[in-house]
Amino acid sequence: MALLGKKTVTVRLVFVDGGAFHHEEIEVPARALEAHARLIDCLRESPEVLARVHVDVARLCAAYTVESV
């Protein structure tokens, strides 16, 4: 994934909770994202990401990068 010199990338996380869906947007260091083949691996394993945010992967149903306009 070429991130063209960006320092951070916006990632939208979609969670399910009791049948209701909601989303949160987080900023992930671009270098952490580039170091992993899959976004889920970055969210679960990257020390840089884990230091910033806890992701409840049991409730996570989707995660994707958001293009800025």
PyMOL Python script that loads the backbone (N, CA, C, O; Angstrom):
from pymol import cmd

cmd.read_pdbstr("""\
ATOM      1  N   MET A   1       0.848  -1.171   0.000  1.00  0.00           N
ATOM      2  CA  MET A   1       0.000   0.000   0.000  1.00  0.00           C
ATOM      3  C   MET A   1       0.893   1.232   0.000  1.00  0.00           C
ATOM      4  O   MET A   1       1.684   1.420   0.924  1.00  0.00           O
ATOM      5  N   ALA A   2       0.778   2.058  -1.005  1.00  0.00           N
ATOM      6  CA  ALA A   2       1.560   3.284  -1.083  1.00  0.00           C
ATOM      7  C   ALA A   2       0.789   4.411  -0.412  1.00  0.00           C
ATOM      8  O   ALA A   2      -0.307   4.764  -0.848  1.00  0.00           O
ATOM      9  N   LEU A   3       1.345   4.964   0.624  1.00  0.00           N
ATOM     10  CA  LEU A   3       0.640   5.994   1.390  1.00  0.00           C
ATOM     11  C   LEU A   3       1.152   7.393   1.083  1.00  0.00           C
ATOM     12  O   LEU A   3       0.770   8.353   1.753  1.00  0.00           O
ATOM     13  N   LEU A   4       2.012   7.520   0.076  1.00  0.00           N
ATOM     14  CA  LEU A   4       2.452   8.807  -0.456  1.00  0.00           C
ATOM     15  C   LEU A   4       2.884   9.812   0.602  1.00  0.00           C
ATOM     16  O   LEU A   4       2.442  10.961   0.586  1.00  0.00           O
ATOM     17  N   GLY A   5       3.733   9.392   1.507  1.00  0.00           N
ATOM     18  CA  GLY A   5       4.317  10.301   2.481  1.00  0.00           C
ATOM     19  C   GLY A   5       3.416  10.707   3.633  1.00  0.00           C
ATOM     20  O   GLY A   5       3.787  11.578   4.419  1.00  0.00           O
ATOM     21  N   LYS A   6       2.248  10.102   3.754  1.00  0.00           N
ATOM     22  CA  LYS A   6       1.365  10.444   4.871  1.00  0.00           C
ATOM     23  C   LYS A   6       1.977   9.964   6.172  1.00  0.00           C
ATOM     24  O   LYS A   6       2.643   8.930   6.210  1.00  0.00           O
ATOM     25  N   LYS A   7       1.751  10.720   7.240  1.00  0.00           N
ATOM     26  CA  LYS A   7       2.226  10.307   8.565  1.00  0.00           C
ATOM     27  C   LYS A   7       1.213   9.418   9.262  1.00  0.00           C
ATOM     28  O   LYS A   7       1.583   8.487   9.977  1.00  0.00           O
ATOM     29  N   THR A   8      -0.073   9.704   9.053  1.00  0.00           N
ATOM     30  CA  THR A   8      -1.124   8.879   9.636  1.00  0.00           C
ATOM     31  C   THR A   8      -2.180   8.579   8.576  1.00  0.00           C
ATOM     32  O   THR A   8      -2.304   9.281   7.573  1.00  0.00           O
ATOM     33  N   VAL A   9      -2.926   7.527   8.830  1.00  0.00           N
ATOM     34  CA  VAL A   9      -4.010   7.111   7.944  1.00  0.00           C
ATOM     35  C   VAL A   9      -5.259   6.967   8.803  1.00  0.00           C
ATOM     36  O   VAL A   9      -5.201   6.414   9.901  1.00  0.00           O
ATOM     37  N   THR A  10      -6.382   7.461   8.308  1.00  0.00           N
ATOM     38  CA  THR A  10      -7.645   7.314   9.015  1.00  0.00           C
ATOM     39  C   THR A  10      -8.210   5.929   8.733  1.00  0.00           C
ATOM     40  O   THR A  10      -8.297   5.497   7.583  1.00  0.00           O
ATOM     41  N   VAL A  11      -8.590   5.247   9.803  1.00  0.00           N
ATOM     42  CA  VAL A  11      -9.183   3.915   9.696  1.00  0.00           C
ATOM     43  C   VAL A  11     -10.554   3.949  10.353  1.00  0.00           C
ATOM     44  O   VAL A  11     -10.698   4.400  11.489  1.00  0.00           O
ATOM     45  N   ARG A  12     -11.554   3.471   9.633  1.00  0.00           N
ATOM     46  CA  ARG A  12     -12.896   3.380  10.200  1.00  0.00           C
ATOM     47  C   ARG A  12     -13.093   1.962  10.722  1.00  0.00           C
ATOM     48  O   ARG A  12     -12.889   0.983  10.005  1.00  0.00           O
ATOM     49  N   LEU A  13     -13.490   1.876  11.974  1.00  0.00           N
ATOM     50  CA  LEU A  13     -13.779   0.597  12.623  1.00  0.00           C
ATOM     51  C   LEU A  13     -15.284   0.489  12.806  1.00  0.00           C
ATOM     52  O   LEU A  13     -15.908   1.407  13.338  1.00  0.00           O
ATOM     53  N   VAL A  14     -15.875  -0.614  12.375  1.00  0.00           N
ATOM     54  CA  VAL A  14     -17.311  -0.842  12.528  1.00  0.00           C
ATOM     55  C   VAL A  14     -17.491  -1.958  13.553  1.00  0.00           C
ATOM     56  O   VAL A  14     -16.947  -3.053  13.408  1.00  0.00           O
ATOM     57  N   PHE A  15     -18.264  -1.656  14.584  1.00  0.00           N
ATOM     58  CA  PHE A  15     -18.511  -2.598  15.671  1.00  0.00           C
ATOM     59  C   PHE A  15     -19.984  -2.999  15.701  1.00  0.00           C
ATOM     60  O   PHE A  15     -20.856  -2.238  15.284  1.00  0.00           O
ATOM     61  N   VAL A  16     -20.242  -4.190  16.194  1.00  0.00           N
ATOM     62  CA  VAL A  16     -21.614  -4.632  16.444  1.00  0.00           C
ATOM     63  C   VAL A  16     -21.752  -4.829  17.946  1.00  0.00           C
ATOM     64  O   VAL A  16     -20.888  -5.421  18.593  1.00  0.00           O
ATOM     65  N   ASP A  17     -22.851  -4.322  18.487  1.00  0.00           N
ATOM     66  CA  ASP A  17     -23.086  -4.409  19.924  1.00  0.00           C
ATOM     67  C   ASP A  17     -24.569  -4.667  20.151  1.00  0.00           C
ATOM     68  O   ASP A  17     -25.393  -3.762  20.021  1.00  0.00           O
ATOM     69  N   GLY A  18     -24.897  -5.896  20.489  1.00  0.00           N
ATOM     70  CA  GLY A  18     -26.298  -6.241  20.742  1.00  0.00           C
ATOM     71  C   GLY A  18     -27.183  -6.057  19.526  1.00  0.00           C
ATOM     72  O   GLY A  18     -28.347  -5.685  19.673  1.00  0.00           O
ATOM     73  N   GLY A  19     -26.674  -6.303  18.338  1.00  0.00           N
ATOM     74  CA  GLY A  19     -27.443  -6.156  17.111  1.00  0.00           C
ATOM     75  C   GLY A  19     -27.388  -4.770  16.497  1.00  0.00           C
ATOM     76  O   GLY A  19     -27.874  -4.578  15.383  1.00  0.00           O
ATOM     77  N   ALA A  20     -26.816  -3.807  17.185  1.00  0.00           N
ATOM     78  CA  ALA A  20     -26.682  -2.443  16.654  1.00  0.00           C
ATOM     79  C   ALA A  20     -25.247  -2.225  16.163  1.00  0.00           C
ATOM     80  O   ALA A  20     -24.286  -2.687  16.779  1.00  0.00           O
ATOM     81  N   PHE A  21     -25.130  -1.527  15.064  1.00  0.00           N
ATOM     82  CA  PHE A  21     -23.825  -1.224  14.498  1.00  0.00           C
ATOM     83  C   PHE A  21     -23.459   0.236  14.771  1.00  0.00           C
ATOM     84  O   PHE A  21     -24.315   1.119  14.725  1.00  0.00           O
ATOM     85  N   HIS A  22     -22.188   0.473  15.054  1.00  0.00           N
ATOM     86  CA  HIS A  22     -21.695   1.850  15.162  1.00  0.00           C
ATOM     87  C   HIS A  22     -20.243   1.858  14.706  1.00  0.00           C
ATOM     88  O   HIS A  22     -19.578   0.822  14.673  1.00  0.00           O
ATOM     89  N   HIS A  23     -19.768   3.039  14.359  1.00  0.00           N
ATOM     90  CA  HIS A  23     -18.392   3.121  13.881  1.00  0.00           C
ATOM     91  C   HIS A  23     -17.600   4.171  14.654  1.00  0.00           C
ATOM     92  O   HIS A  23     -18.157   5.095  15.246  1.00  0.00           O
ATOM     93  N   GLU A  24     -16.311   3.996  14.628  1.00  0.00           N
ATOM     94  CA  GLU A  24     -15.355   4.940  15.198  1.00  0.00           C
ATOM     95  C   GLU A  24     -14.251   5.126  14.157  1.00  0.00           C
ATOM     96  O   GLU A  24     -13.912   4.193  13.429  1.00  0.00           O
ATOM     97  N   GLU A  25     -13.706   6.311  14.093  1.00  0.00           N
ATOM     98  CA  GLU A  25     -12.559   6.550  13.225  1.00  0.00           C
ATOM     99  C   GLU A  25     -11.341   6.838  14.079  1.00  0.00           C
ATOM    100  O   GLU A  25     -11.404   7.615  15.032  1.00  0.00           O
ATOM    101  N   ILE A  26     -10.228   6.199  13.729  1.00  0.00           N
ATOM    102  CA  ILE A  26      -8.979   6.370  14.457  1.00  0.00           C
ATOM    103  C   ILE A  26      -7.884   6.735  13.475  1.00  0.00           C
ATOM    104  O   ILE A  26      -8.017   6.501  12.274  1.00  0.00           O
ATOM    105  N   GLU A  27      -6.811   7.302  13.978  1.00  0.00           N
ATOM    106  CA  GLU A  27      -5.628   7.594  13.179  1.00  0.00           C
ATOM    107  C   GLU A  27      -4.571   6.540  13.501  1.00  0.00           C
ATOM    108  O   GLU A  27      -4.263   6.285  14.665  1.00  0.00           O
ATOM    109  N   VAL A  28      -4.027   5.939  12.459  1.00  0.00           N
ATOM    110  CA  VAL A  28      -3.018   4.895  12.587  1.00  0.00           C
ATOM    111  C   VAL A  28      -1.742   5.398  11.911  1.00  0.00           C
ATOM    112  O   VAL A  28      -1.813   5.942  10.810  1.00  0.00           O
ATOM    113  N   PRO A  29      -0.583   5.230  12.539  1.00  0.00           N
ATOM    114  CA  PRO A  29       0.660   5.633  11.881  1.00  0.00           C
ATOM    115  C   PRO A  29       0.829   4.892  10.546  1.00  0.00           C
ATOM    116  O   PRO A  29       0.693   3.670  10.492  1.00  0.00           O
ATOM    117  N   ALA A  30       1.117   5.616   9.500  1.00  0.00           N
ATOM    118  CA  ALA A  30       1.255   5.025   8.165  1.00  0.00           C
ATOM    119  C   ALA A  30       2.338   3.956   8.145  1.00  0.00           C
ATOM    120  O   ALA A  30       2.178   2.920   7.500  1.00  0.00           O
ATOM    121  N   ARG A  31       3.432   4.199   8.845  1.00  0.00           N
ATOM    122  CA  ARG A  31       4.516   3.204   8.833  1.00  0.00           C
ATOM    123  C   ARG A  31       4.087   1.895   9.481  1.00  0.00           C
ATOM    124  O   ARG A  31       4.559   0.830   9.082  1.00  0.00           O
ATOM    125  N   ALA A  32       3.195   1.953  10.478  1.00  0.00           N
ATOM    126  CA  ALA A  32       2.686   0.728  11.102  1.00  0.00           C
ATOM    127  C   ALA A  32       1.803  -0.029  10.117  1.00  0.00           C
ATOM    128  O   ALA A  32       1.862  -1.256  10.038  1.00  0.00           O
ATOM    129  N   LEU A  33       0.996   0.696   9.375  1.00  0.00           N
ATOM    130  CA  LEU A  33       0.119   0.072   8.395  1.00  0.00           C
ATOM    131  C   LEU A  33       0.929  -0.578   7.272  1.00  0.00           C
ATOM    132  O   LEU A  33       0.615  -1.681   6.825  1.00  0.00           O
ATOM    133  N   GLU A  34       1.955   0.109   6.830  1.00  0.00           N
ATOM    134  CA  GLU A  34       2.795  -0.425   5.756  1.00  0.00           C
ATOM    135  C   GLU A  34       3.589  -1.654   6.193  1.00  0.00           C
ATOM    136  O   GLU A  34       3.991  -2.456   5.350  1.00  0.00           O
ATOM    137  N   ALA A  35       3.819  -1.812   7.479  1.00  0.00           N
ATOM    138  CA  ALA A  35       4.609  -2.938   7.989  1.00  0.00           C
ATOM    139  C   ALA A  35       3.813  -4.241   8.060  1.00  0.00           C
ATOM    140  O   ALA A  35       4.388  -5.292   8.342  1.00  0.00           O
ATOM    141  N   HIS A  36       2.514  -4.194   7.814  1.00  0.00           N
ATOM    142  CA  HIS A  36       1.661  -5.381   7.898  1.00  0.00           C
ATOM    143  C   HIS A  36       0.941  -5.604   6.574  1.00  0.00           C
ATOM    144  O   HIS A  36       0.541  -4.653   5.902  1.00  0.00           O
ATOM    145  N   ALA A  37       0.784  -6.863   6.213  1.00  0.00           N
ATOM    146  CA  ALA A  37       0.092  -7.206   4.972  1.00  0.00           C
ATOM    147  C   ALA A  37      -1.417  -6.964   5.079  1.00  0.00           C
ATOM    148  O   ALA A  37      -2.072  -6.634   4.091  1.00  0.00           O
ATOM    149  N   ARG A  38      -1.961  -7.132   6.297  1.00  0.00           N
ATOM    150  CA  ARG A  38      -3.401  -6.958   6.494  1.00  0.00           C
ATOM    151  C   ARG A  38      -3.666  -5.922   7.583  1.00  0.00           C
ATOM    152  O   ARG A  38      -2.926  -5.829   8.563  1.00  0.00           O
ATOM    153  N   LEU A  39      -4.716  -5.157   7.400  1.00  0.00           N
ATOM    154  CA  LEU A  39      -5.089  -4.129   8.367  1.00  0.00           C
ATOM    155  C   LEU A  39      -5.375  -4.732   9.740  1.00  0.00           C
ATOM    156  O   LEU A  39      -4.960  -4.169  10.753  1.00  0.00           O
ATOM    157  N   ILE A  40      -6.068  -5.854   9.791  1.00  0.00           N
ATOM    158  CA  ILE A  40      -6.396  -6.478  11.083  1.00  0.00           C
ATOM    159  C   ILE A  40      -5.127  -6.847  11.842  1.00  0.00           C
ATOM    160  O   ILE A  40      -5.082  -6.722  13.065  1.00  0.00           O
ATOM    161  N   ASP A  41      -4.097  -7.300  11.132  1.00  0.00           N
ATOM    162  CA  ASP A  41      -2.833  -7.626  11.792  1.00  0.00           C
ATOM    163  C   ASP A  41      -2.204  -6.374  12.391  1.00  0.00           C
ATOM    164  O   ASP A  41      -1.658  -6.414  13.494  1.00  0.00           O
ATOM    165  N   CYS A  42      -2.280  -5.285  11.675  1.00  0.00           N
ATOM    166  CA  CYS A  42      -1.756  -4.009  12.187  1.00  0.00           C
ATOM    167  C   CYS A  42      -2.490  -3.609  13.466  1.00  0.00           C
ATOM    168  O   CYS A  42      -1.856  -3.210  14.443  1.00  0.00           O
ATOM    169  N   LEU A  43      -3.812  -3.711  13.466  1.00  0.00           N
ATOM    170  CA  LEU A  43      -4.611  -3.321  14.628  1.00  0.00           C
ATOM    171  C   LEU A  43      -4.356  -4.211  15.842  1.00  0.00           C
ATOM    172  O   LEU A  43      -4.440  -3.754  16.982  1.00  0.00           O
ATOM    173  N   ARG A  44      -4.044  -5.477  15.593  1.00  0.00           N
ATOM    174  CA  ARG A  44      -3.862  -6.428  16.696  1.00  0.00           C
ATOM    175  C   ARG A  44      -2.423  -6.564  17.165  1.00  0.00           C
ATOM    176  O   ARG A  44      -2.189  -6.958  18.307  1.00  0.00           O
ATOM    177  N   GLU A  45      -1.438  -6.242  16.301  1.00  0.00           N
ATOM    178  CA  GLU A  45      -0.052  -6.566  16.611  1.00  0.00           C
ATOM    179  C   GLU A  45       0.913  -5.386  16.670  1.00  0.00           C
ATOM    180  O   GLU A  45       1.957  -5.494  17.313  1.00  0.00           O
ATOM    181  N   SER A  46       0.606  -4.283  16.033  1.00  0.00           N
ATOM    182  CA  SER A  46       1.552  -3.181  15.956  1.00  0.00           C
ATOM    183  C   SER A  46       1.692  -2.472  17.304  1.00  0.00           C
ATOM    184  O   SER A  46       0.703  -1.960  17.830  1.00  0.00           O
ATOM    185  N   PRO A  47       2.898  -2.432  17.873  1.00  0.00           N
ATOM    186  CA  PRO A  47       3.092  -1.723  19.142  1.00  0.00           C
ATOM    187  C   PRO A  47       2.693  -0.246  19.061  1.00  0.00           C
ATOM    188  O   PRO A  47       2.190   0.316  20.034  1.00  0.00           O
ATOM    189  N   GLU A  48       2.917   0.382  17.901  1.00  0.00           N
ATOM    190  CA  GLU A  48       2.538   1.795  17.744  1.00  0.00           C
ATOM    191  C   GLU A  48       1.032   1.984  17.827  1.00  0.00           C
ATOM    192  O   GLU A  48       0.557   2.956  18.414  1.00  0.00           O
ATOM    193  N   VAL A  49       0.287   1.071  17.249  1.00  0.00           N
ATOM    194  CA  VAL A  49      -1.175   1.160  17.283  1.00  0.00           C
ATOM    195  C   VAL A  49      -1.691   0.786  18.663  1.00  0.00           C
ATOM    196  O   VAL A  49      -2.567   1.457  19.207  1.00  0.00           O
ATOM    197  N   LEU A  50      -1.148  -0.281  19.227  1.00  0.00           N
ATOM    198  CA  LEU A  50      -1.595  -0.732  20.550  1.00  0.00           C
ATOM    199  C   LEU A  50      -1.332   0.305  21.640  1.00  0.00           C
ATOM    200  O   LEU A  50      -2.053   0.350  22.636  1.00  0.00           O
ATOM    201  N   ALA A  51      -0.312   1.131  21.461  1.00  0.00           N
ATOM    202  CA  ALA A  51      -0.021   2.183  22.436  1.00  0.00           C
ATOM    203  C   ALA A  51      -1.054   3.313  22.373  1.00  0.00           C
ATOM    204  O   ALA A  51      -1.236   4.046  23.345  1.00  0.00           O
ATOM    205  N   ARG A  52      -1.726   3.450  21.231  1.00  0.00           N
ATOM    206  CA  ARG A  52      -2.685   4.535  21.035  1.00  0.00           C
ATOM    207  C   ARG A  52      -4.138   4.142  21.309  1.00  0.00           C
ATOM    208  O   ARG A  52      -4.930   4.955  21.786  1.00  0.00           O
ATOM    209  N   VAL A  53      -4.477   2.880  21.000  1.00  0.00           N
ATOM    210  CA  VAL A  53      -5.889   2.497  21.027  1.00  0.00           C
ATOM    211  C   VAL A  53      -6.034   1.010  21.349  1.00  0.00           C
ATOM    212  O   VAL A  53      -5.177   0.198  21.000  1.00  0.00           O
ATOM    213  N   HIS A  54      -7.133   0.671  22.020  1.00  0.00           N
ATOM    214  CA  HIS A  54      -7.492  -0.733  22.230  1.00  0.00           C
ATOM    215  C   HIS A  54      -8.672  -1.030  21.317  1.00  0.00           C
ATOM    216  O   HIS A  54      -9.680  -0.324  21.359  1.00  0.00           O
ATOM    217  N   VAL A  55      -8.557  -2.063  20.496  1.00  0.00           N
ATOM    218  CA  VAL A  55      -9.641  -2.462  19.605  1.00  0.00           C
ATOM    219  C   VAL A  55     -10.250  -3.753  20.132  1.00  0.00           C
ATOM    220  O   VAL A  55      -9.559  -4.761  20.280  1.00  0.00           O
ATOM    221  N   ASP A  56     -11.536  -3.717  20.413  1.00  0.00           N
ATOM    222  CA  ASP A  56     -12.252  -4.901  20.868  1.00  0.00           C
ATOM    223  C   ASP A  56     -12.561  -5.761  19.640  1.00  0.00           C
ATOM    224  O   ASP A  56     -13.606  -5.600  19.009  1.00  0.00           O
ATOM    225  N   VAL A  57     -11.649  -6.669  19.310  1.00  0.00           N
ATOM    226  CA  VAL A  57     -11.785  -7.453  18.085  1.00  0.00           C
ATOM    227  C   VAL A  57     -12.953  -8.435  18.156  1.00  0.00           C
ATOM    228  O   VAL A  57     -13.401  -8.921  17.118  1.00  0.00           O
ATOM    229  N   ALA A  58     -13.450  -8.734  19.332  1.00  0.00           N
ATOM    230  CA  ALA A  58     -14.619  -9.607  19.447  1.00  0.00           C
ATOM    231  C   ALA A  58     -15.877  -8.919  18.903  1.00  0.00           C
ATOM    232  O   ALA A  58     -16.786  -9.594  18.419  1.00  0.00           O
ATOM    233  N   ARG A  59     -15.939  -7.600  18.977  1.00  0.00           N
ATOM    234  CA  ARG A  59     -17.090  -6.830  18.481  1.00  0.00           C
ATOM    235  C   ARG A  59     -16.830  -6.186  17.125  1.00  0.00           C
ATOM    236  O   ARG A  59     -17.751  -5.659  16.501  1.00  0.00           O
ATOM    237  N   LEU A  60     -15.586  -6.224  16.669  1.00  0.00           N
ATOM    238  CA  LEU A  60     -15.223  -5.612  15.393  1.00  0.00           C
ATOM    239  C   LEU A  60     -15.746  -6.450  14.237  1.00  0.00           C
ATOM    240  O   LEU A  60     -15.468  -7.647  14.162  1.00  0.00           O
ATOM    241  N   CYS A  61     -16.502  -5.828  13.334  1.00  0.00           N
ATOM    242  CA  CYS A  61     -17.004  -6.592  12.184  1.00  0.00           C
ATOM    243  C   CYS A  61     -16.437  -6.082  10.864  1.00  0.00           C
ATOM    244  O   CYS A  61     -16.532  -6.776   9.852  1.00  0.00           O
ATOM    245  N   ALA A  62     -15.846  -4.877  10.852  1.00  0.00           N
ATOM    246  CA  ALA A  62     -15.219  -4.356   9.635  1.00  0.00           C
ATOM    247  C   ALA A  62     -14.211  -3.280  10.006  1.00  0.00           C
ATOM    248  O   ALA A  62     -14.371  -2.563  10.993  1.00  0.00           O
ATOM    249  N   ALA A  63     -13.175  -3.187   9.193  1.00  0.00           N
ATOM    250  CA  ALA A  63     -12.172  -2.133   9.357  1.00  0.00           C
ATOM    251  C   ALA A  63     -11.630  -1.806   7.972  1.00  0.00           C
ATOM    252  O   ALA A  63     -11.283  -2.700   7.201  1.00  0.00           O
ATOM    253  N   TYR A  64     -11.562  -0.524   7.669  1.00  0.00           N
ATOM    254  CA  TYR A  64     -11.040  -0.132   6.362  1.00  0.00           C
ATOM    255  C   TYR A  64     -10.471   1.271   6.432  1.00  0.00           C
ATOM    256  O   TYR A  64     -10.845   2.072   7.290  1.00  0.00           O
ATOM    257  N   THR A  65      -9.555   1.555   5.509  1.00  0.00           N
ATOM    258  CA  THR A  65      -8.958   2.895   5.479  1.00  0.00           C
ATOM    259  C   THR A  65      -9.943   3.840   4.815  1.00  0.00           C
ATOM    260  O   THR A  65     -10.715   3.449   3.939  1.00  0.00           O
ATOM    261  N   VAL A  66      -9.900   5.095   5.252  1.00  0.00           N
ATOM    262  CA  VAL A  66     -10.783   6.136   4.742  1.00  0.00           C
ATOM    263  C   VAL A  66      -9.941   7.105   3.937  1.00  0.00           C
ATOM    264  O   VAL A  66      -8.961   7.649   4.447  1.00  0.00           O
ATOM    265  N   GLU A  67     -10.307   7.325   2.700  1.00  0.00           N
ATOM    266  CA  GLU A  67      -9.601   8.282   1.857  1.00  0.00           C
ATOM    267  C   GLU A  67     -10.017   9.697   2.252  1.00  0.00           C
ATOM    268  O   GLU A  67     -11.209   9.982   2.377  1.00  0.00           O
ATOM    269  N   SER A  68      -9.050  10.575   2.449  1.00  0.00           N
ATOM    270  CA  SER A  68      -9.392  11.962   2.740  1.00  0.00           C
ATOM    271  C   SER A  68      -9.650  12.700   1.440  1.00  0.00           C
ATOM    272  O   SER A  68      -9.032  12.424   0.411  1.00  0.00           O
ATOM    273  N   VAL A  69     -10.559  13.625   1.510  1.00  0.00           N
ATOM    274  CA  VAL A  69     -10.974  14.369   0.309  1.00  0.00           C
ATOM    275  C   VAL A  69     -10.218  15.667   0.232  1.00  0.00           C
ATOM    276  O   VAL A  69     -10.418  16.444  -0.702  1.00  0.00           O
TER     277      VAL A  69
END
""", "prot")
cmd.dss("prot")
cmd.show_as("cartoon", "prot")
cmd.util.cbc("prot")
cmd.orient("prot")
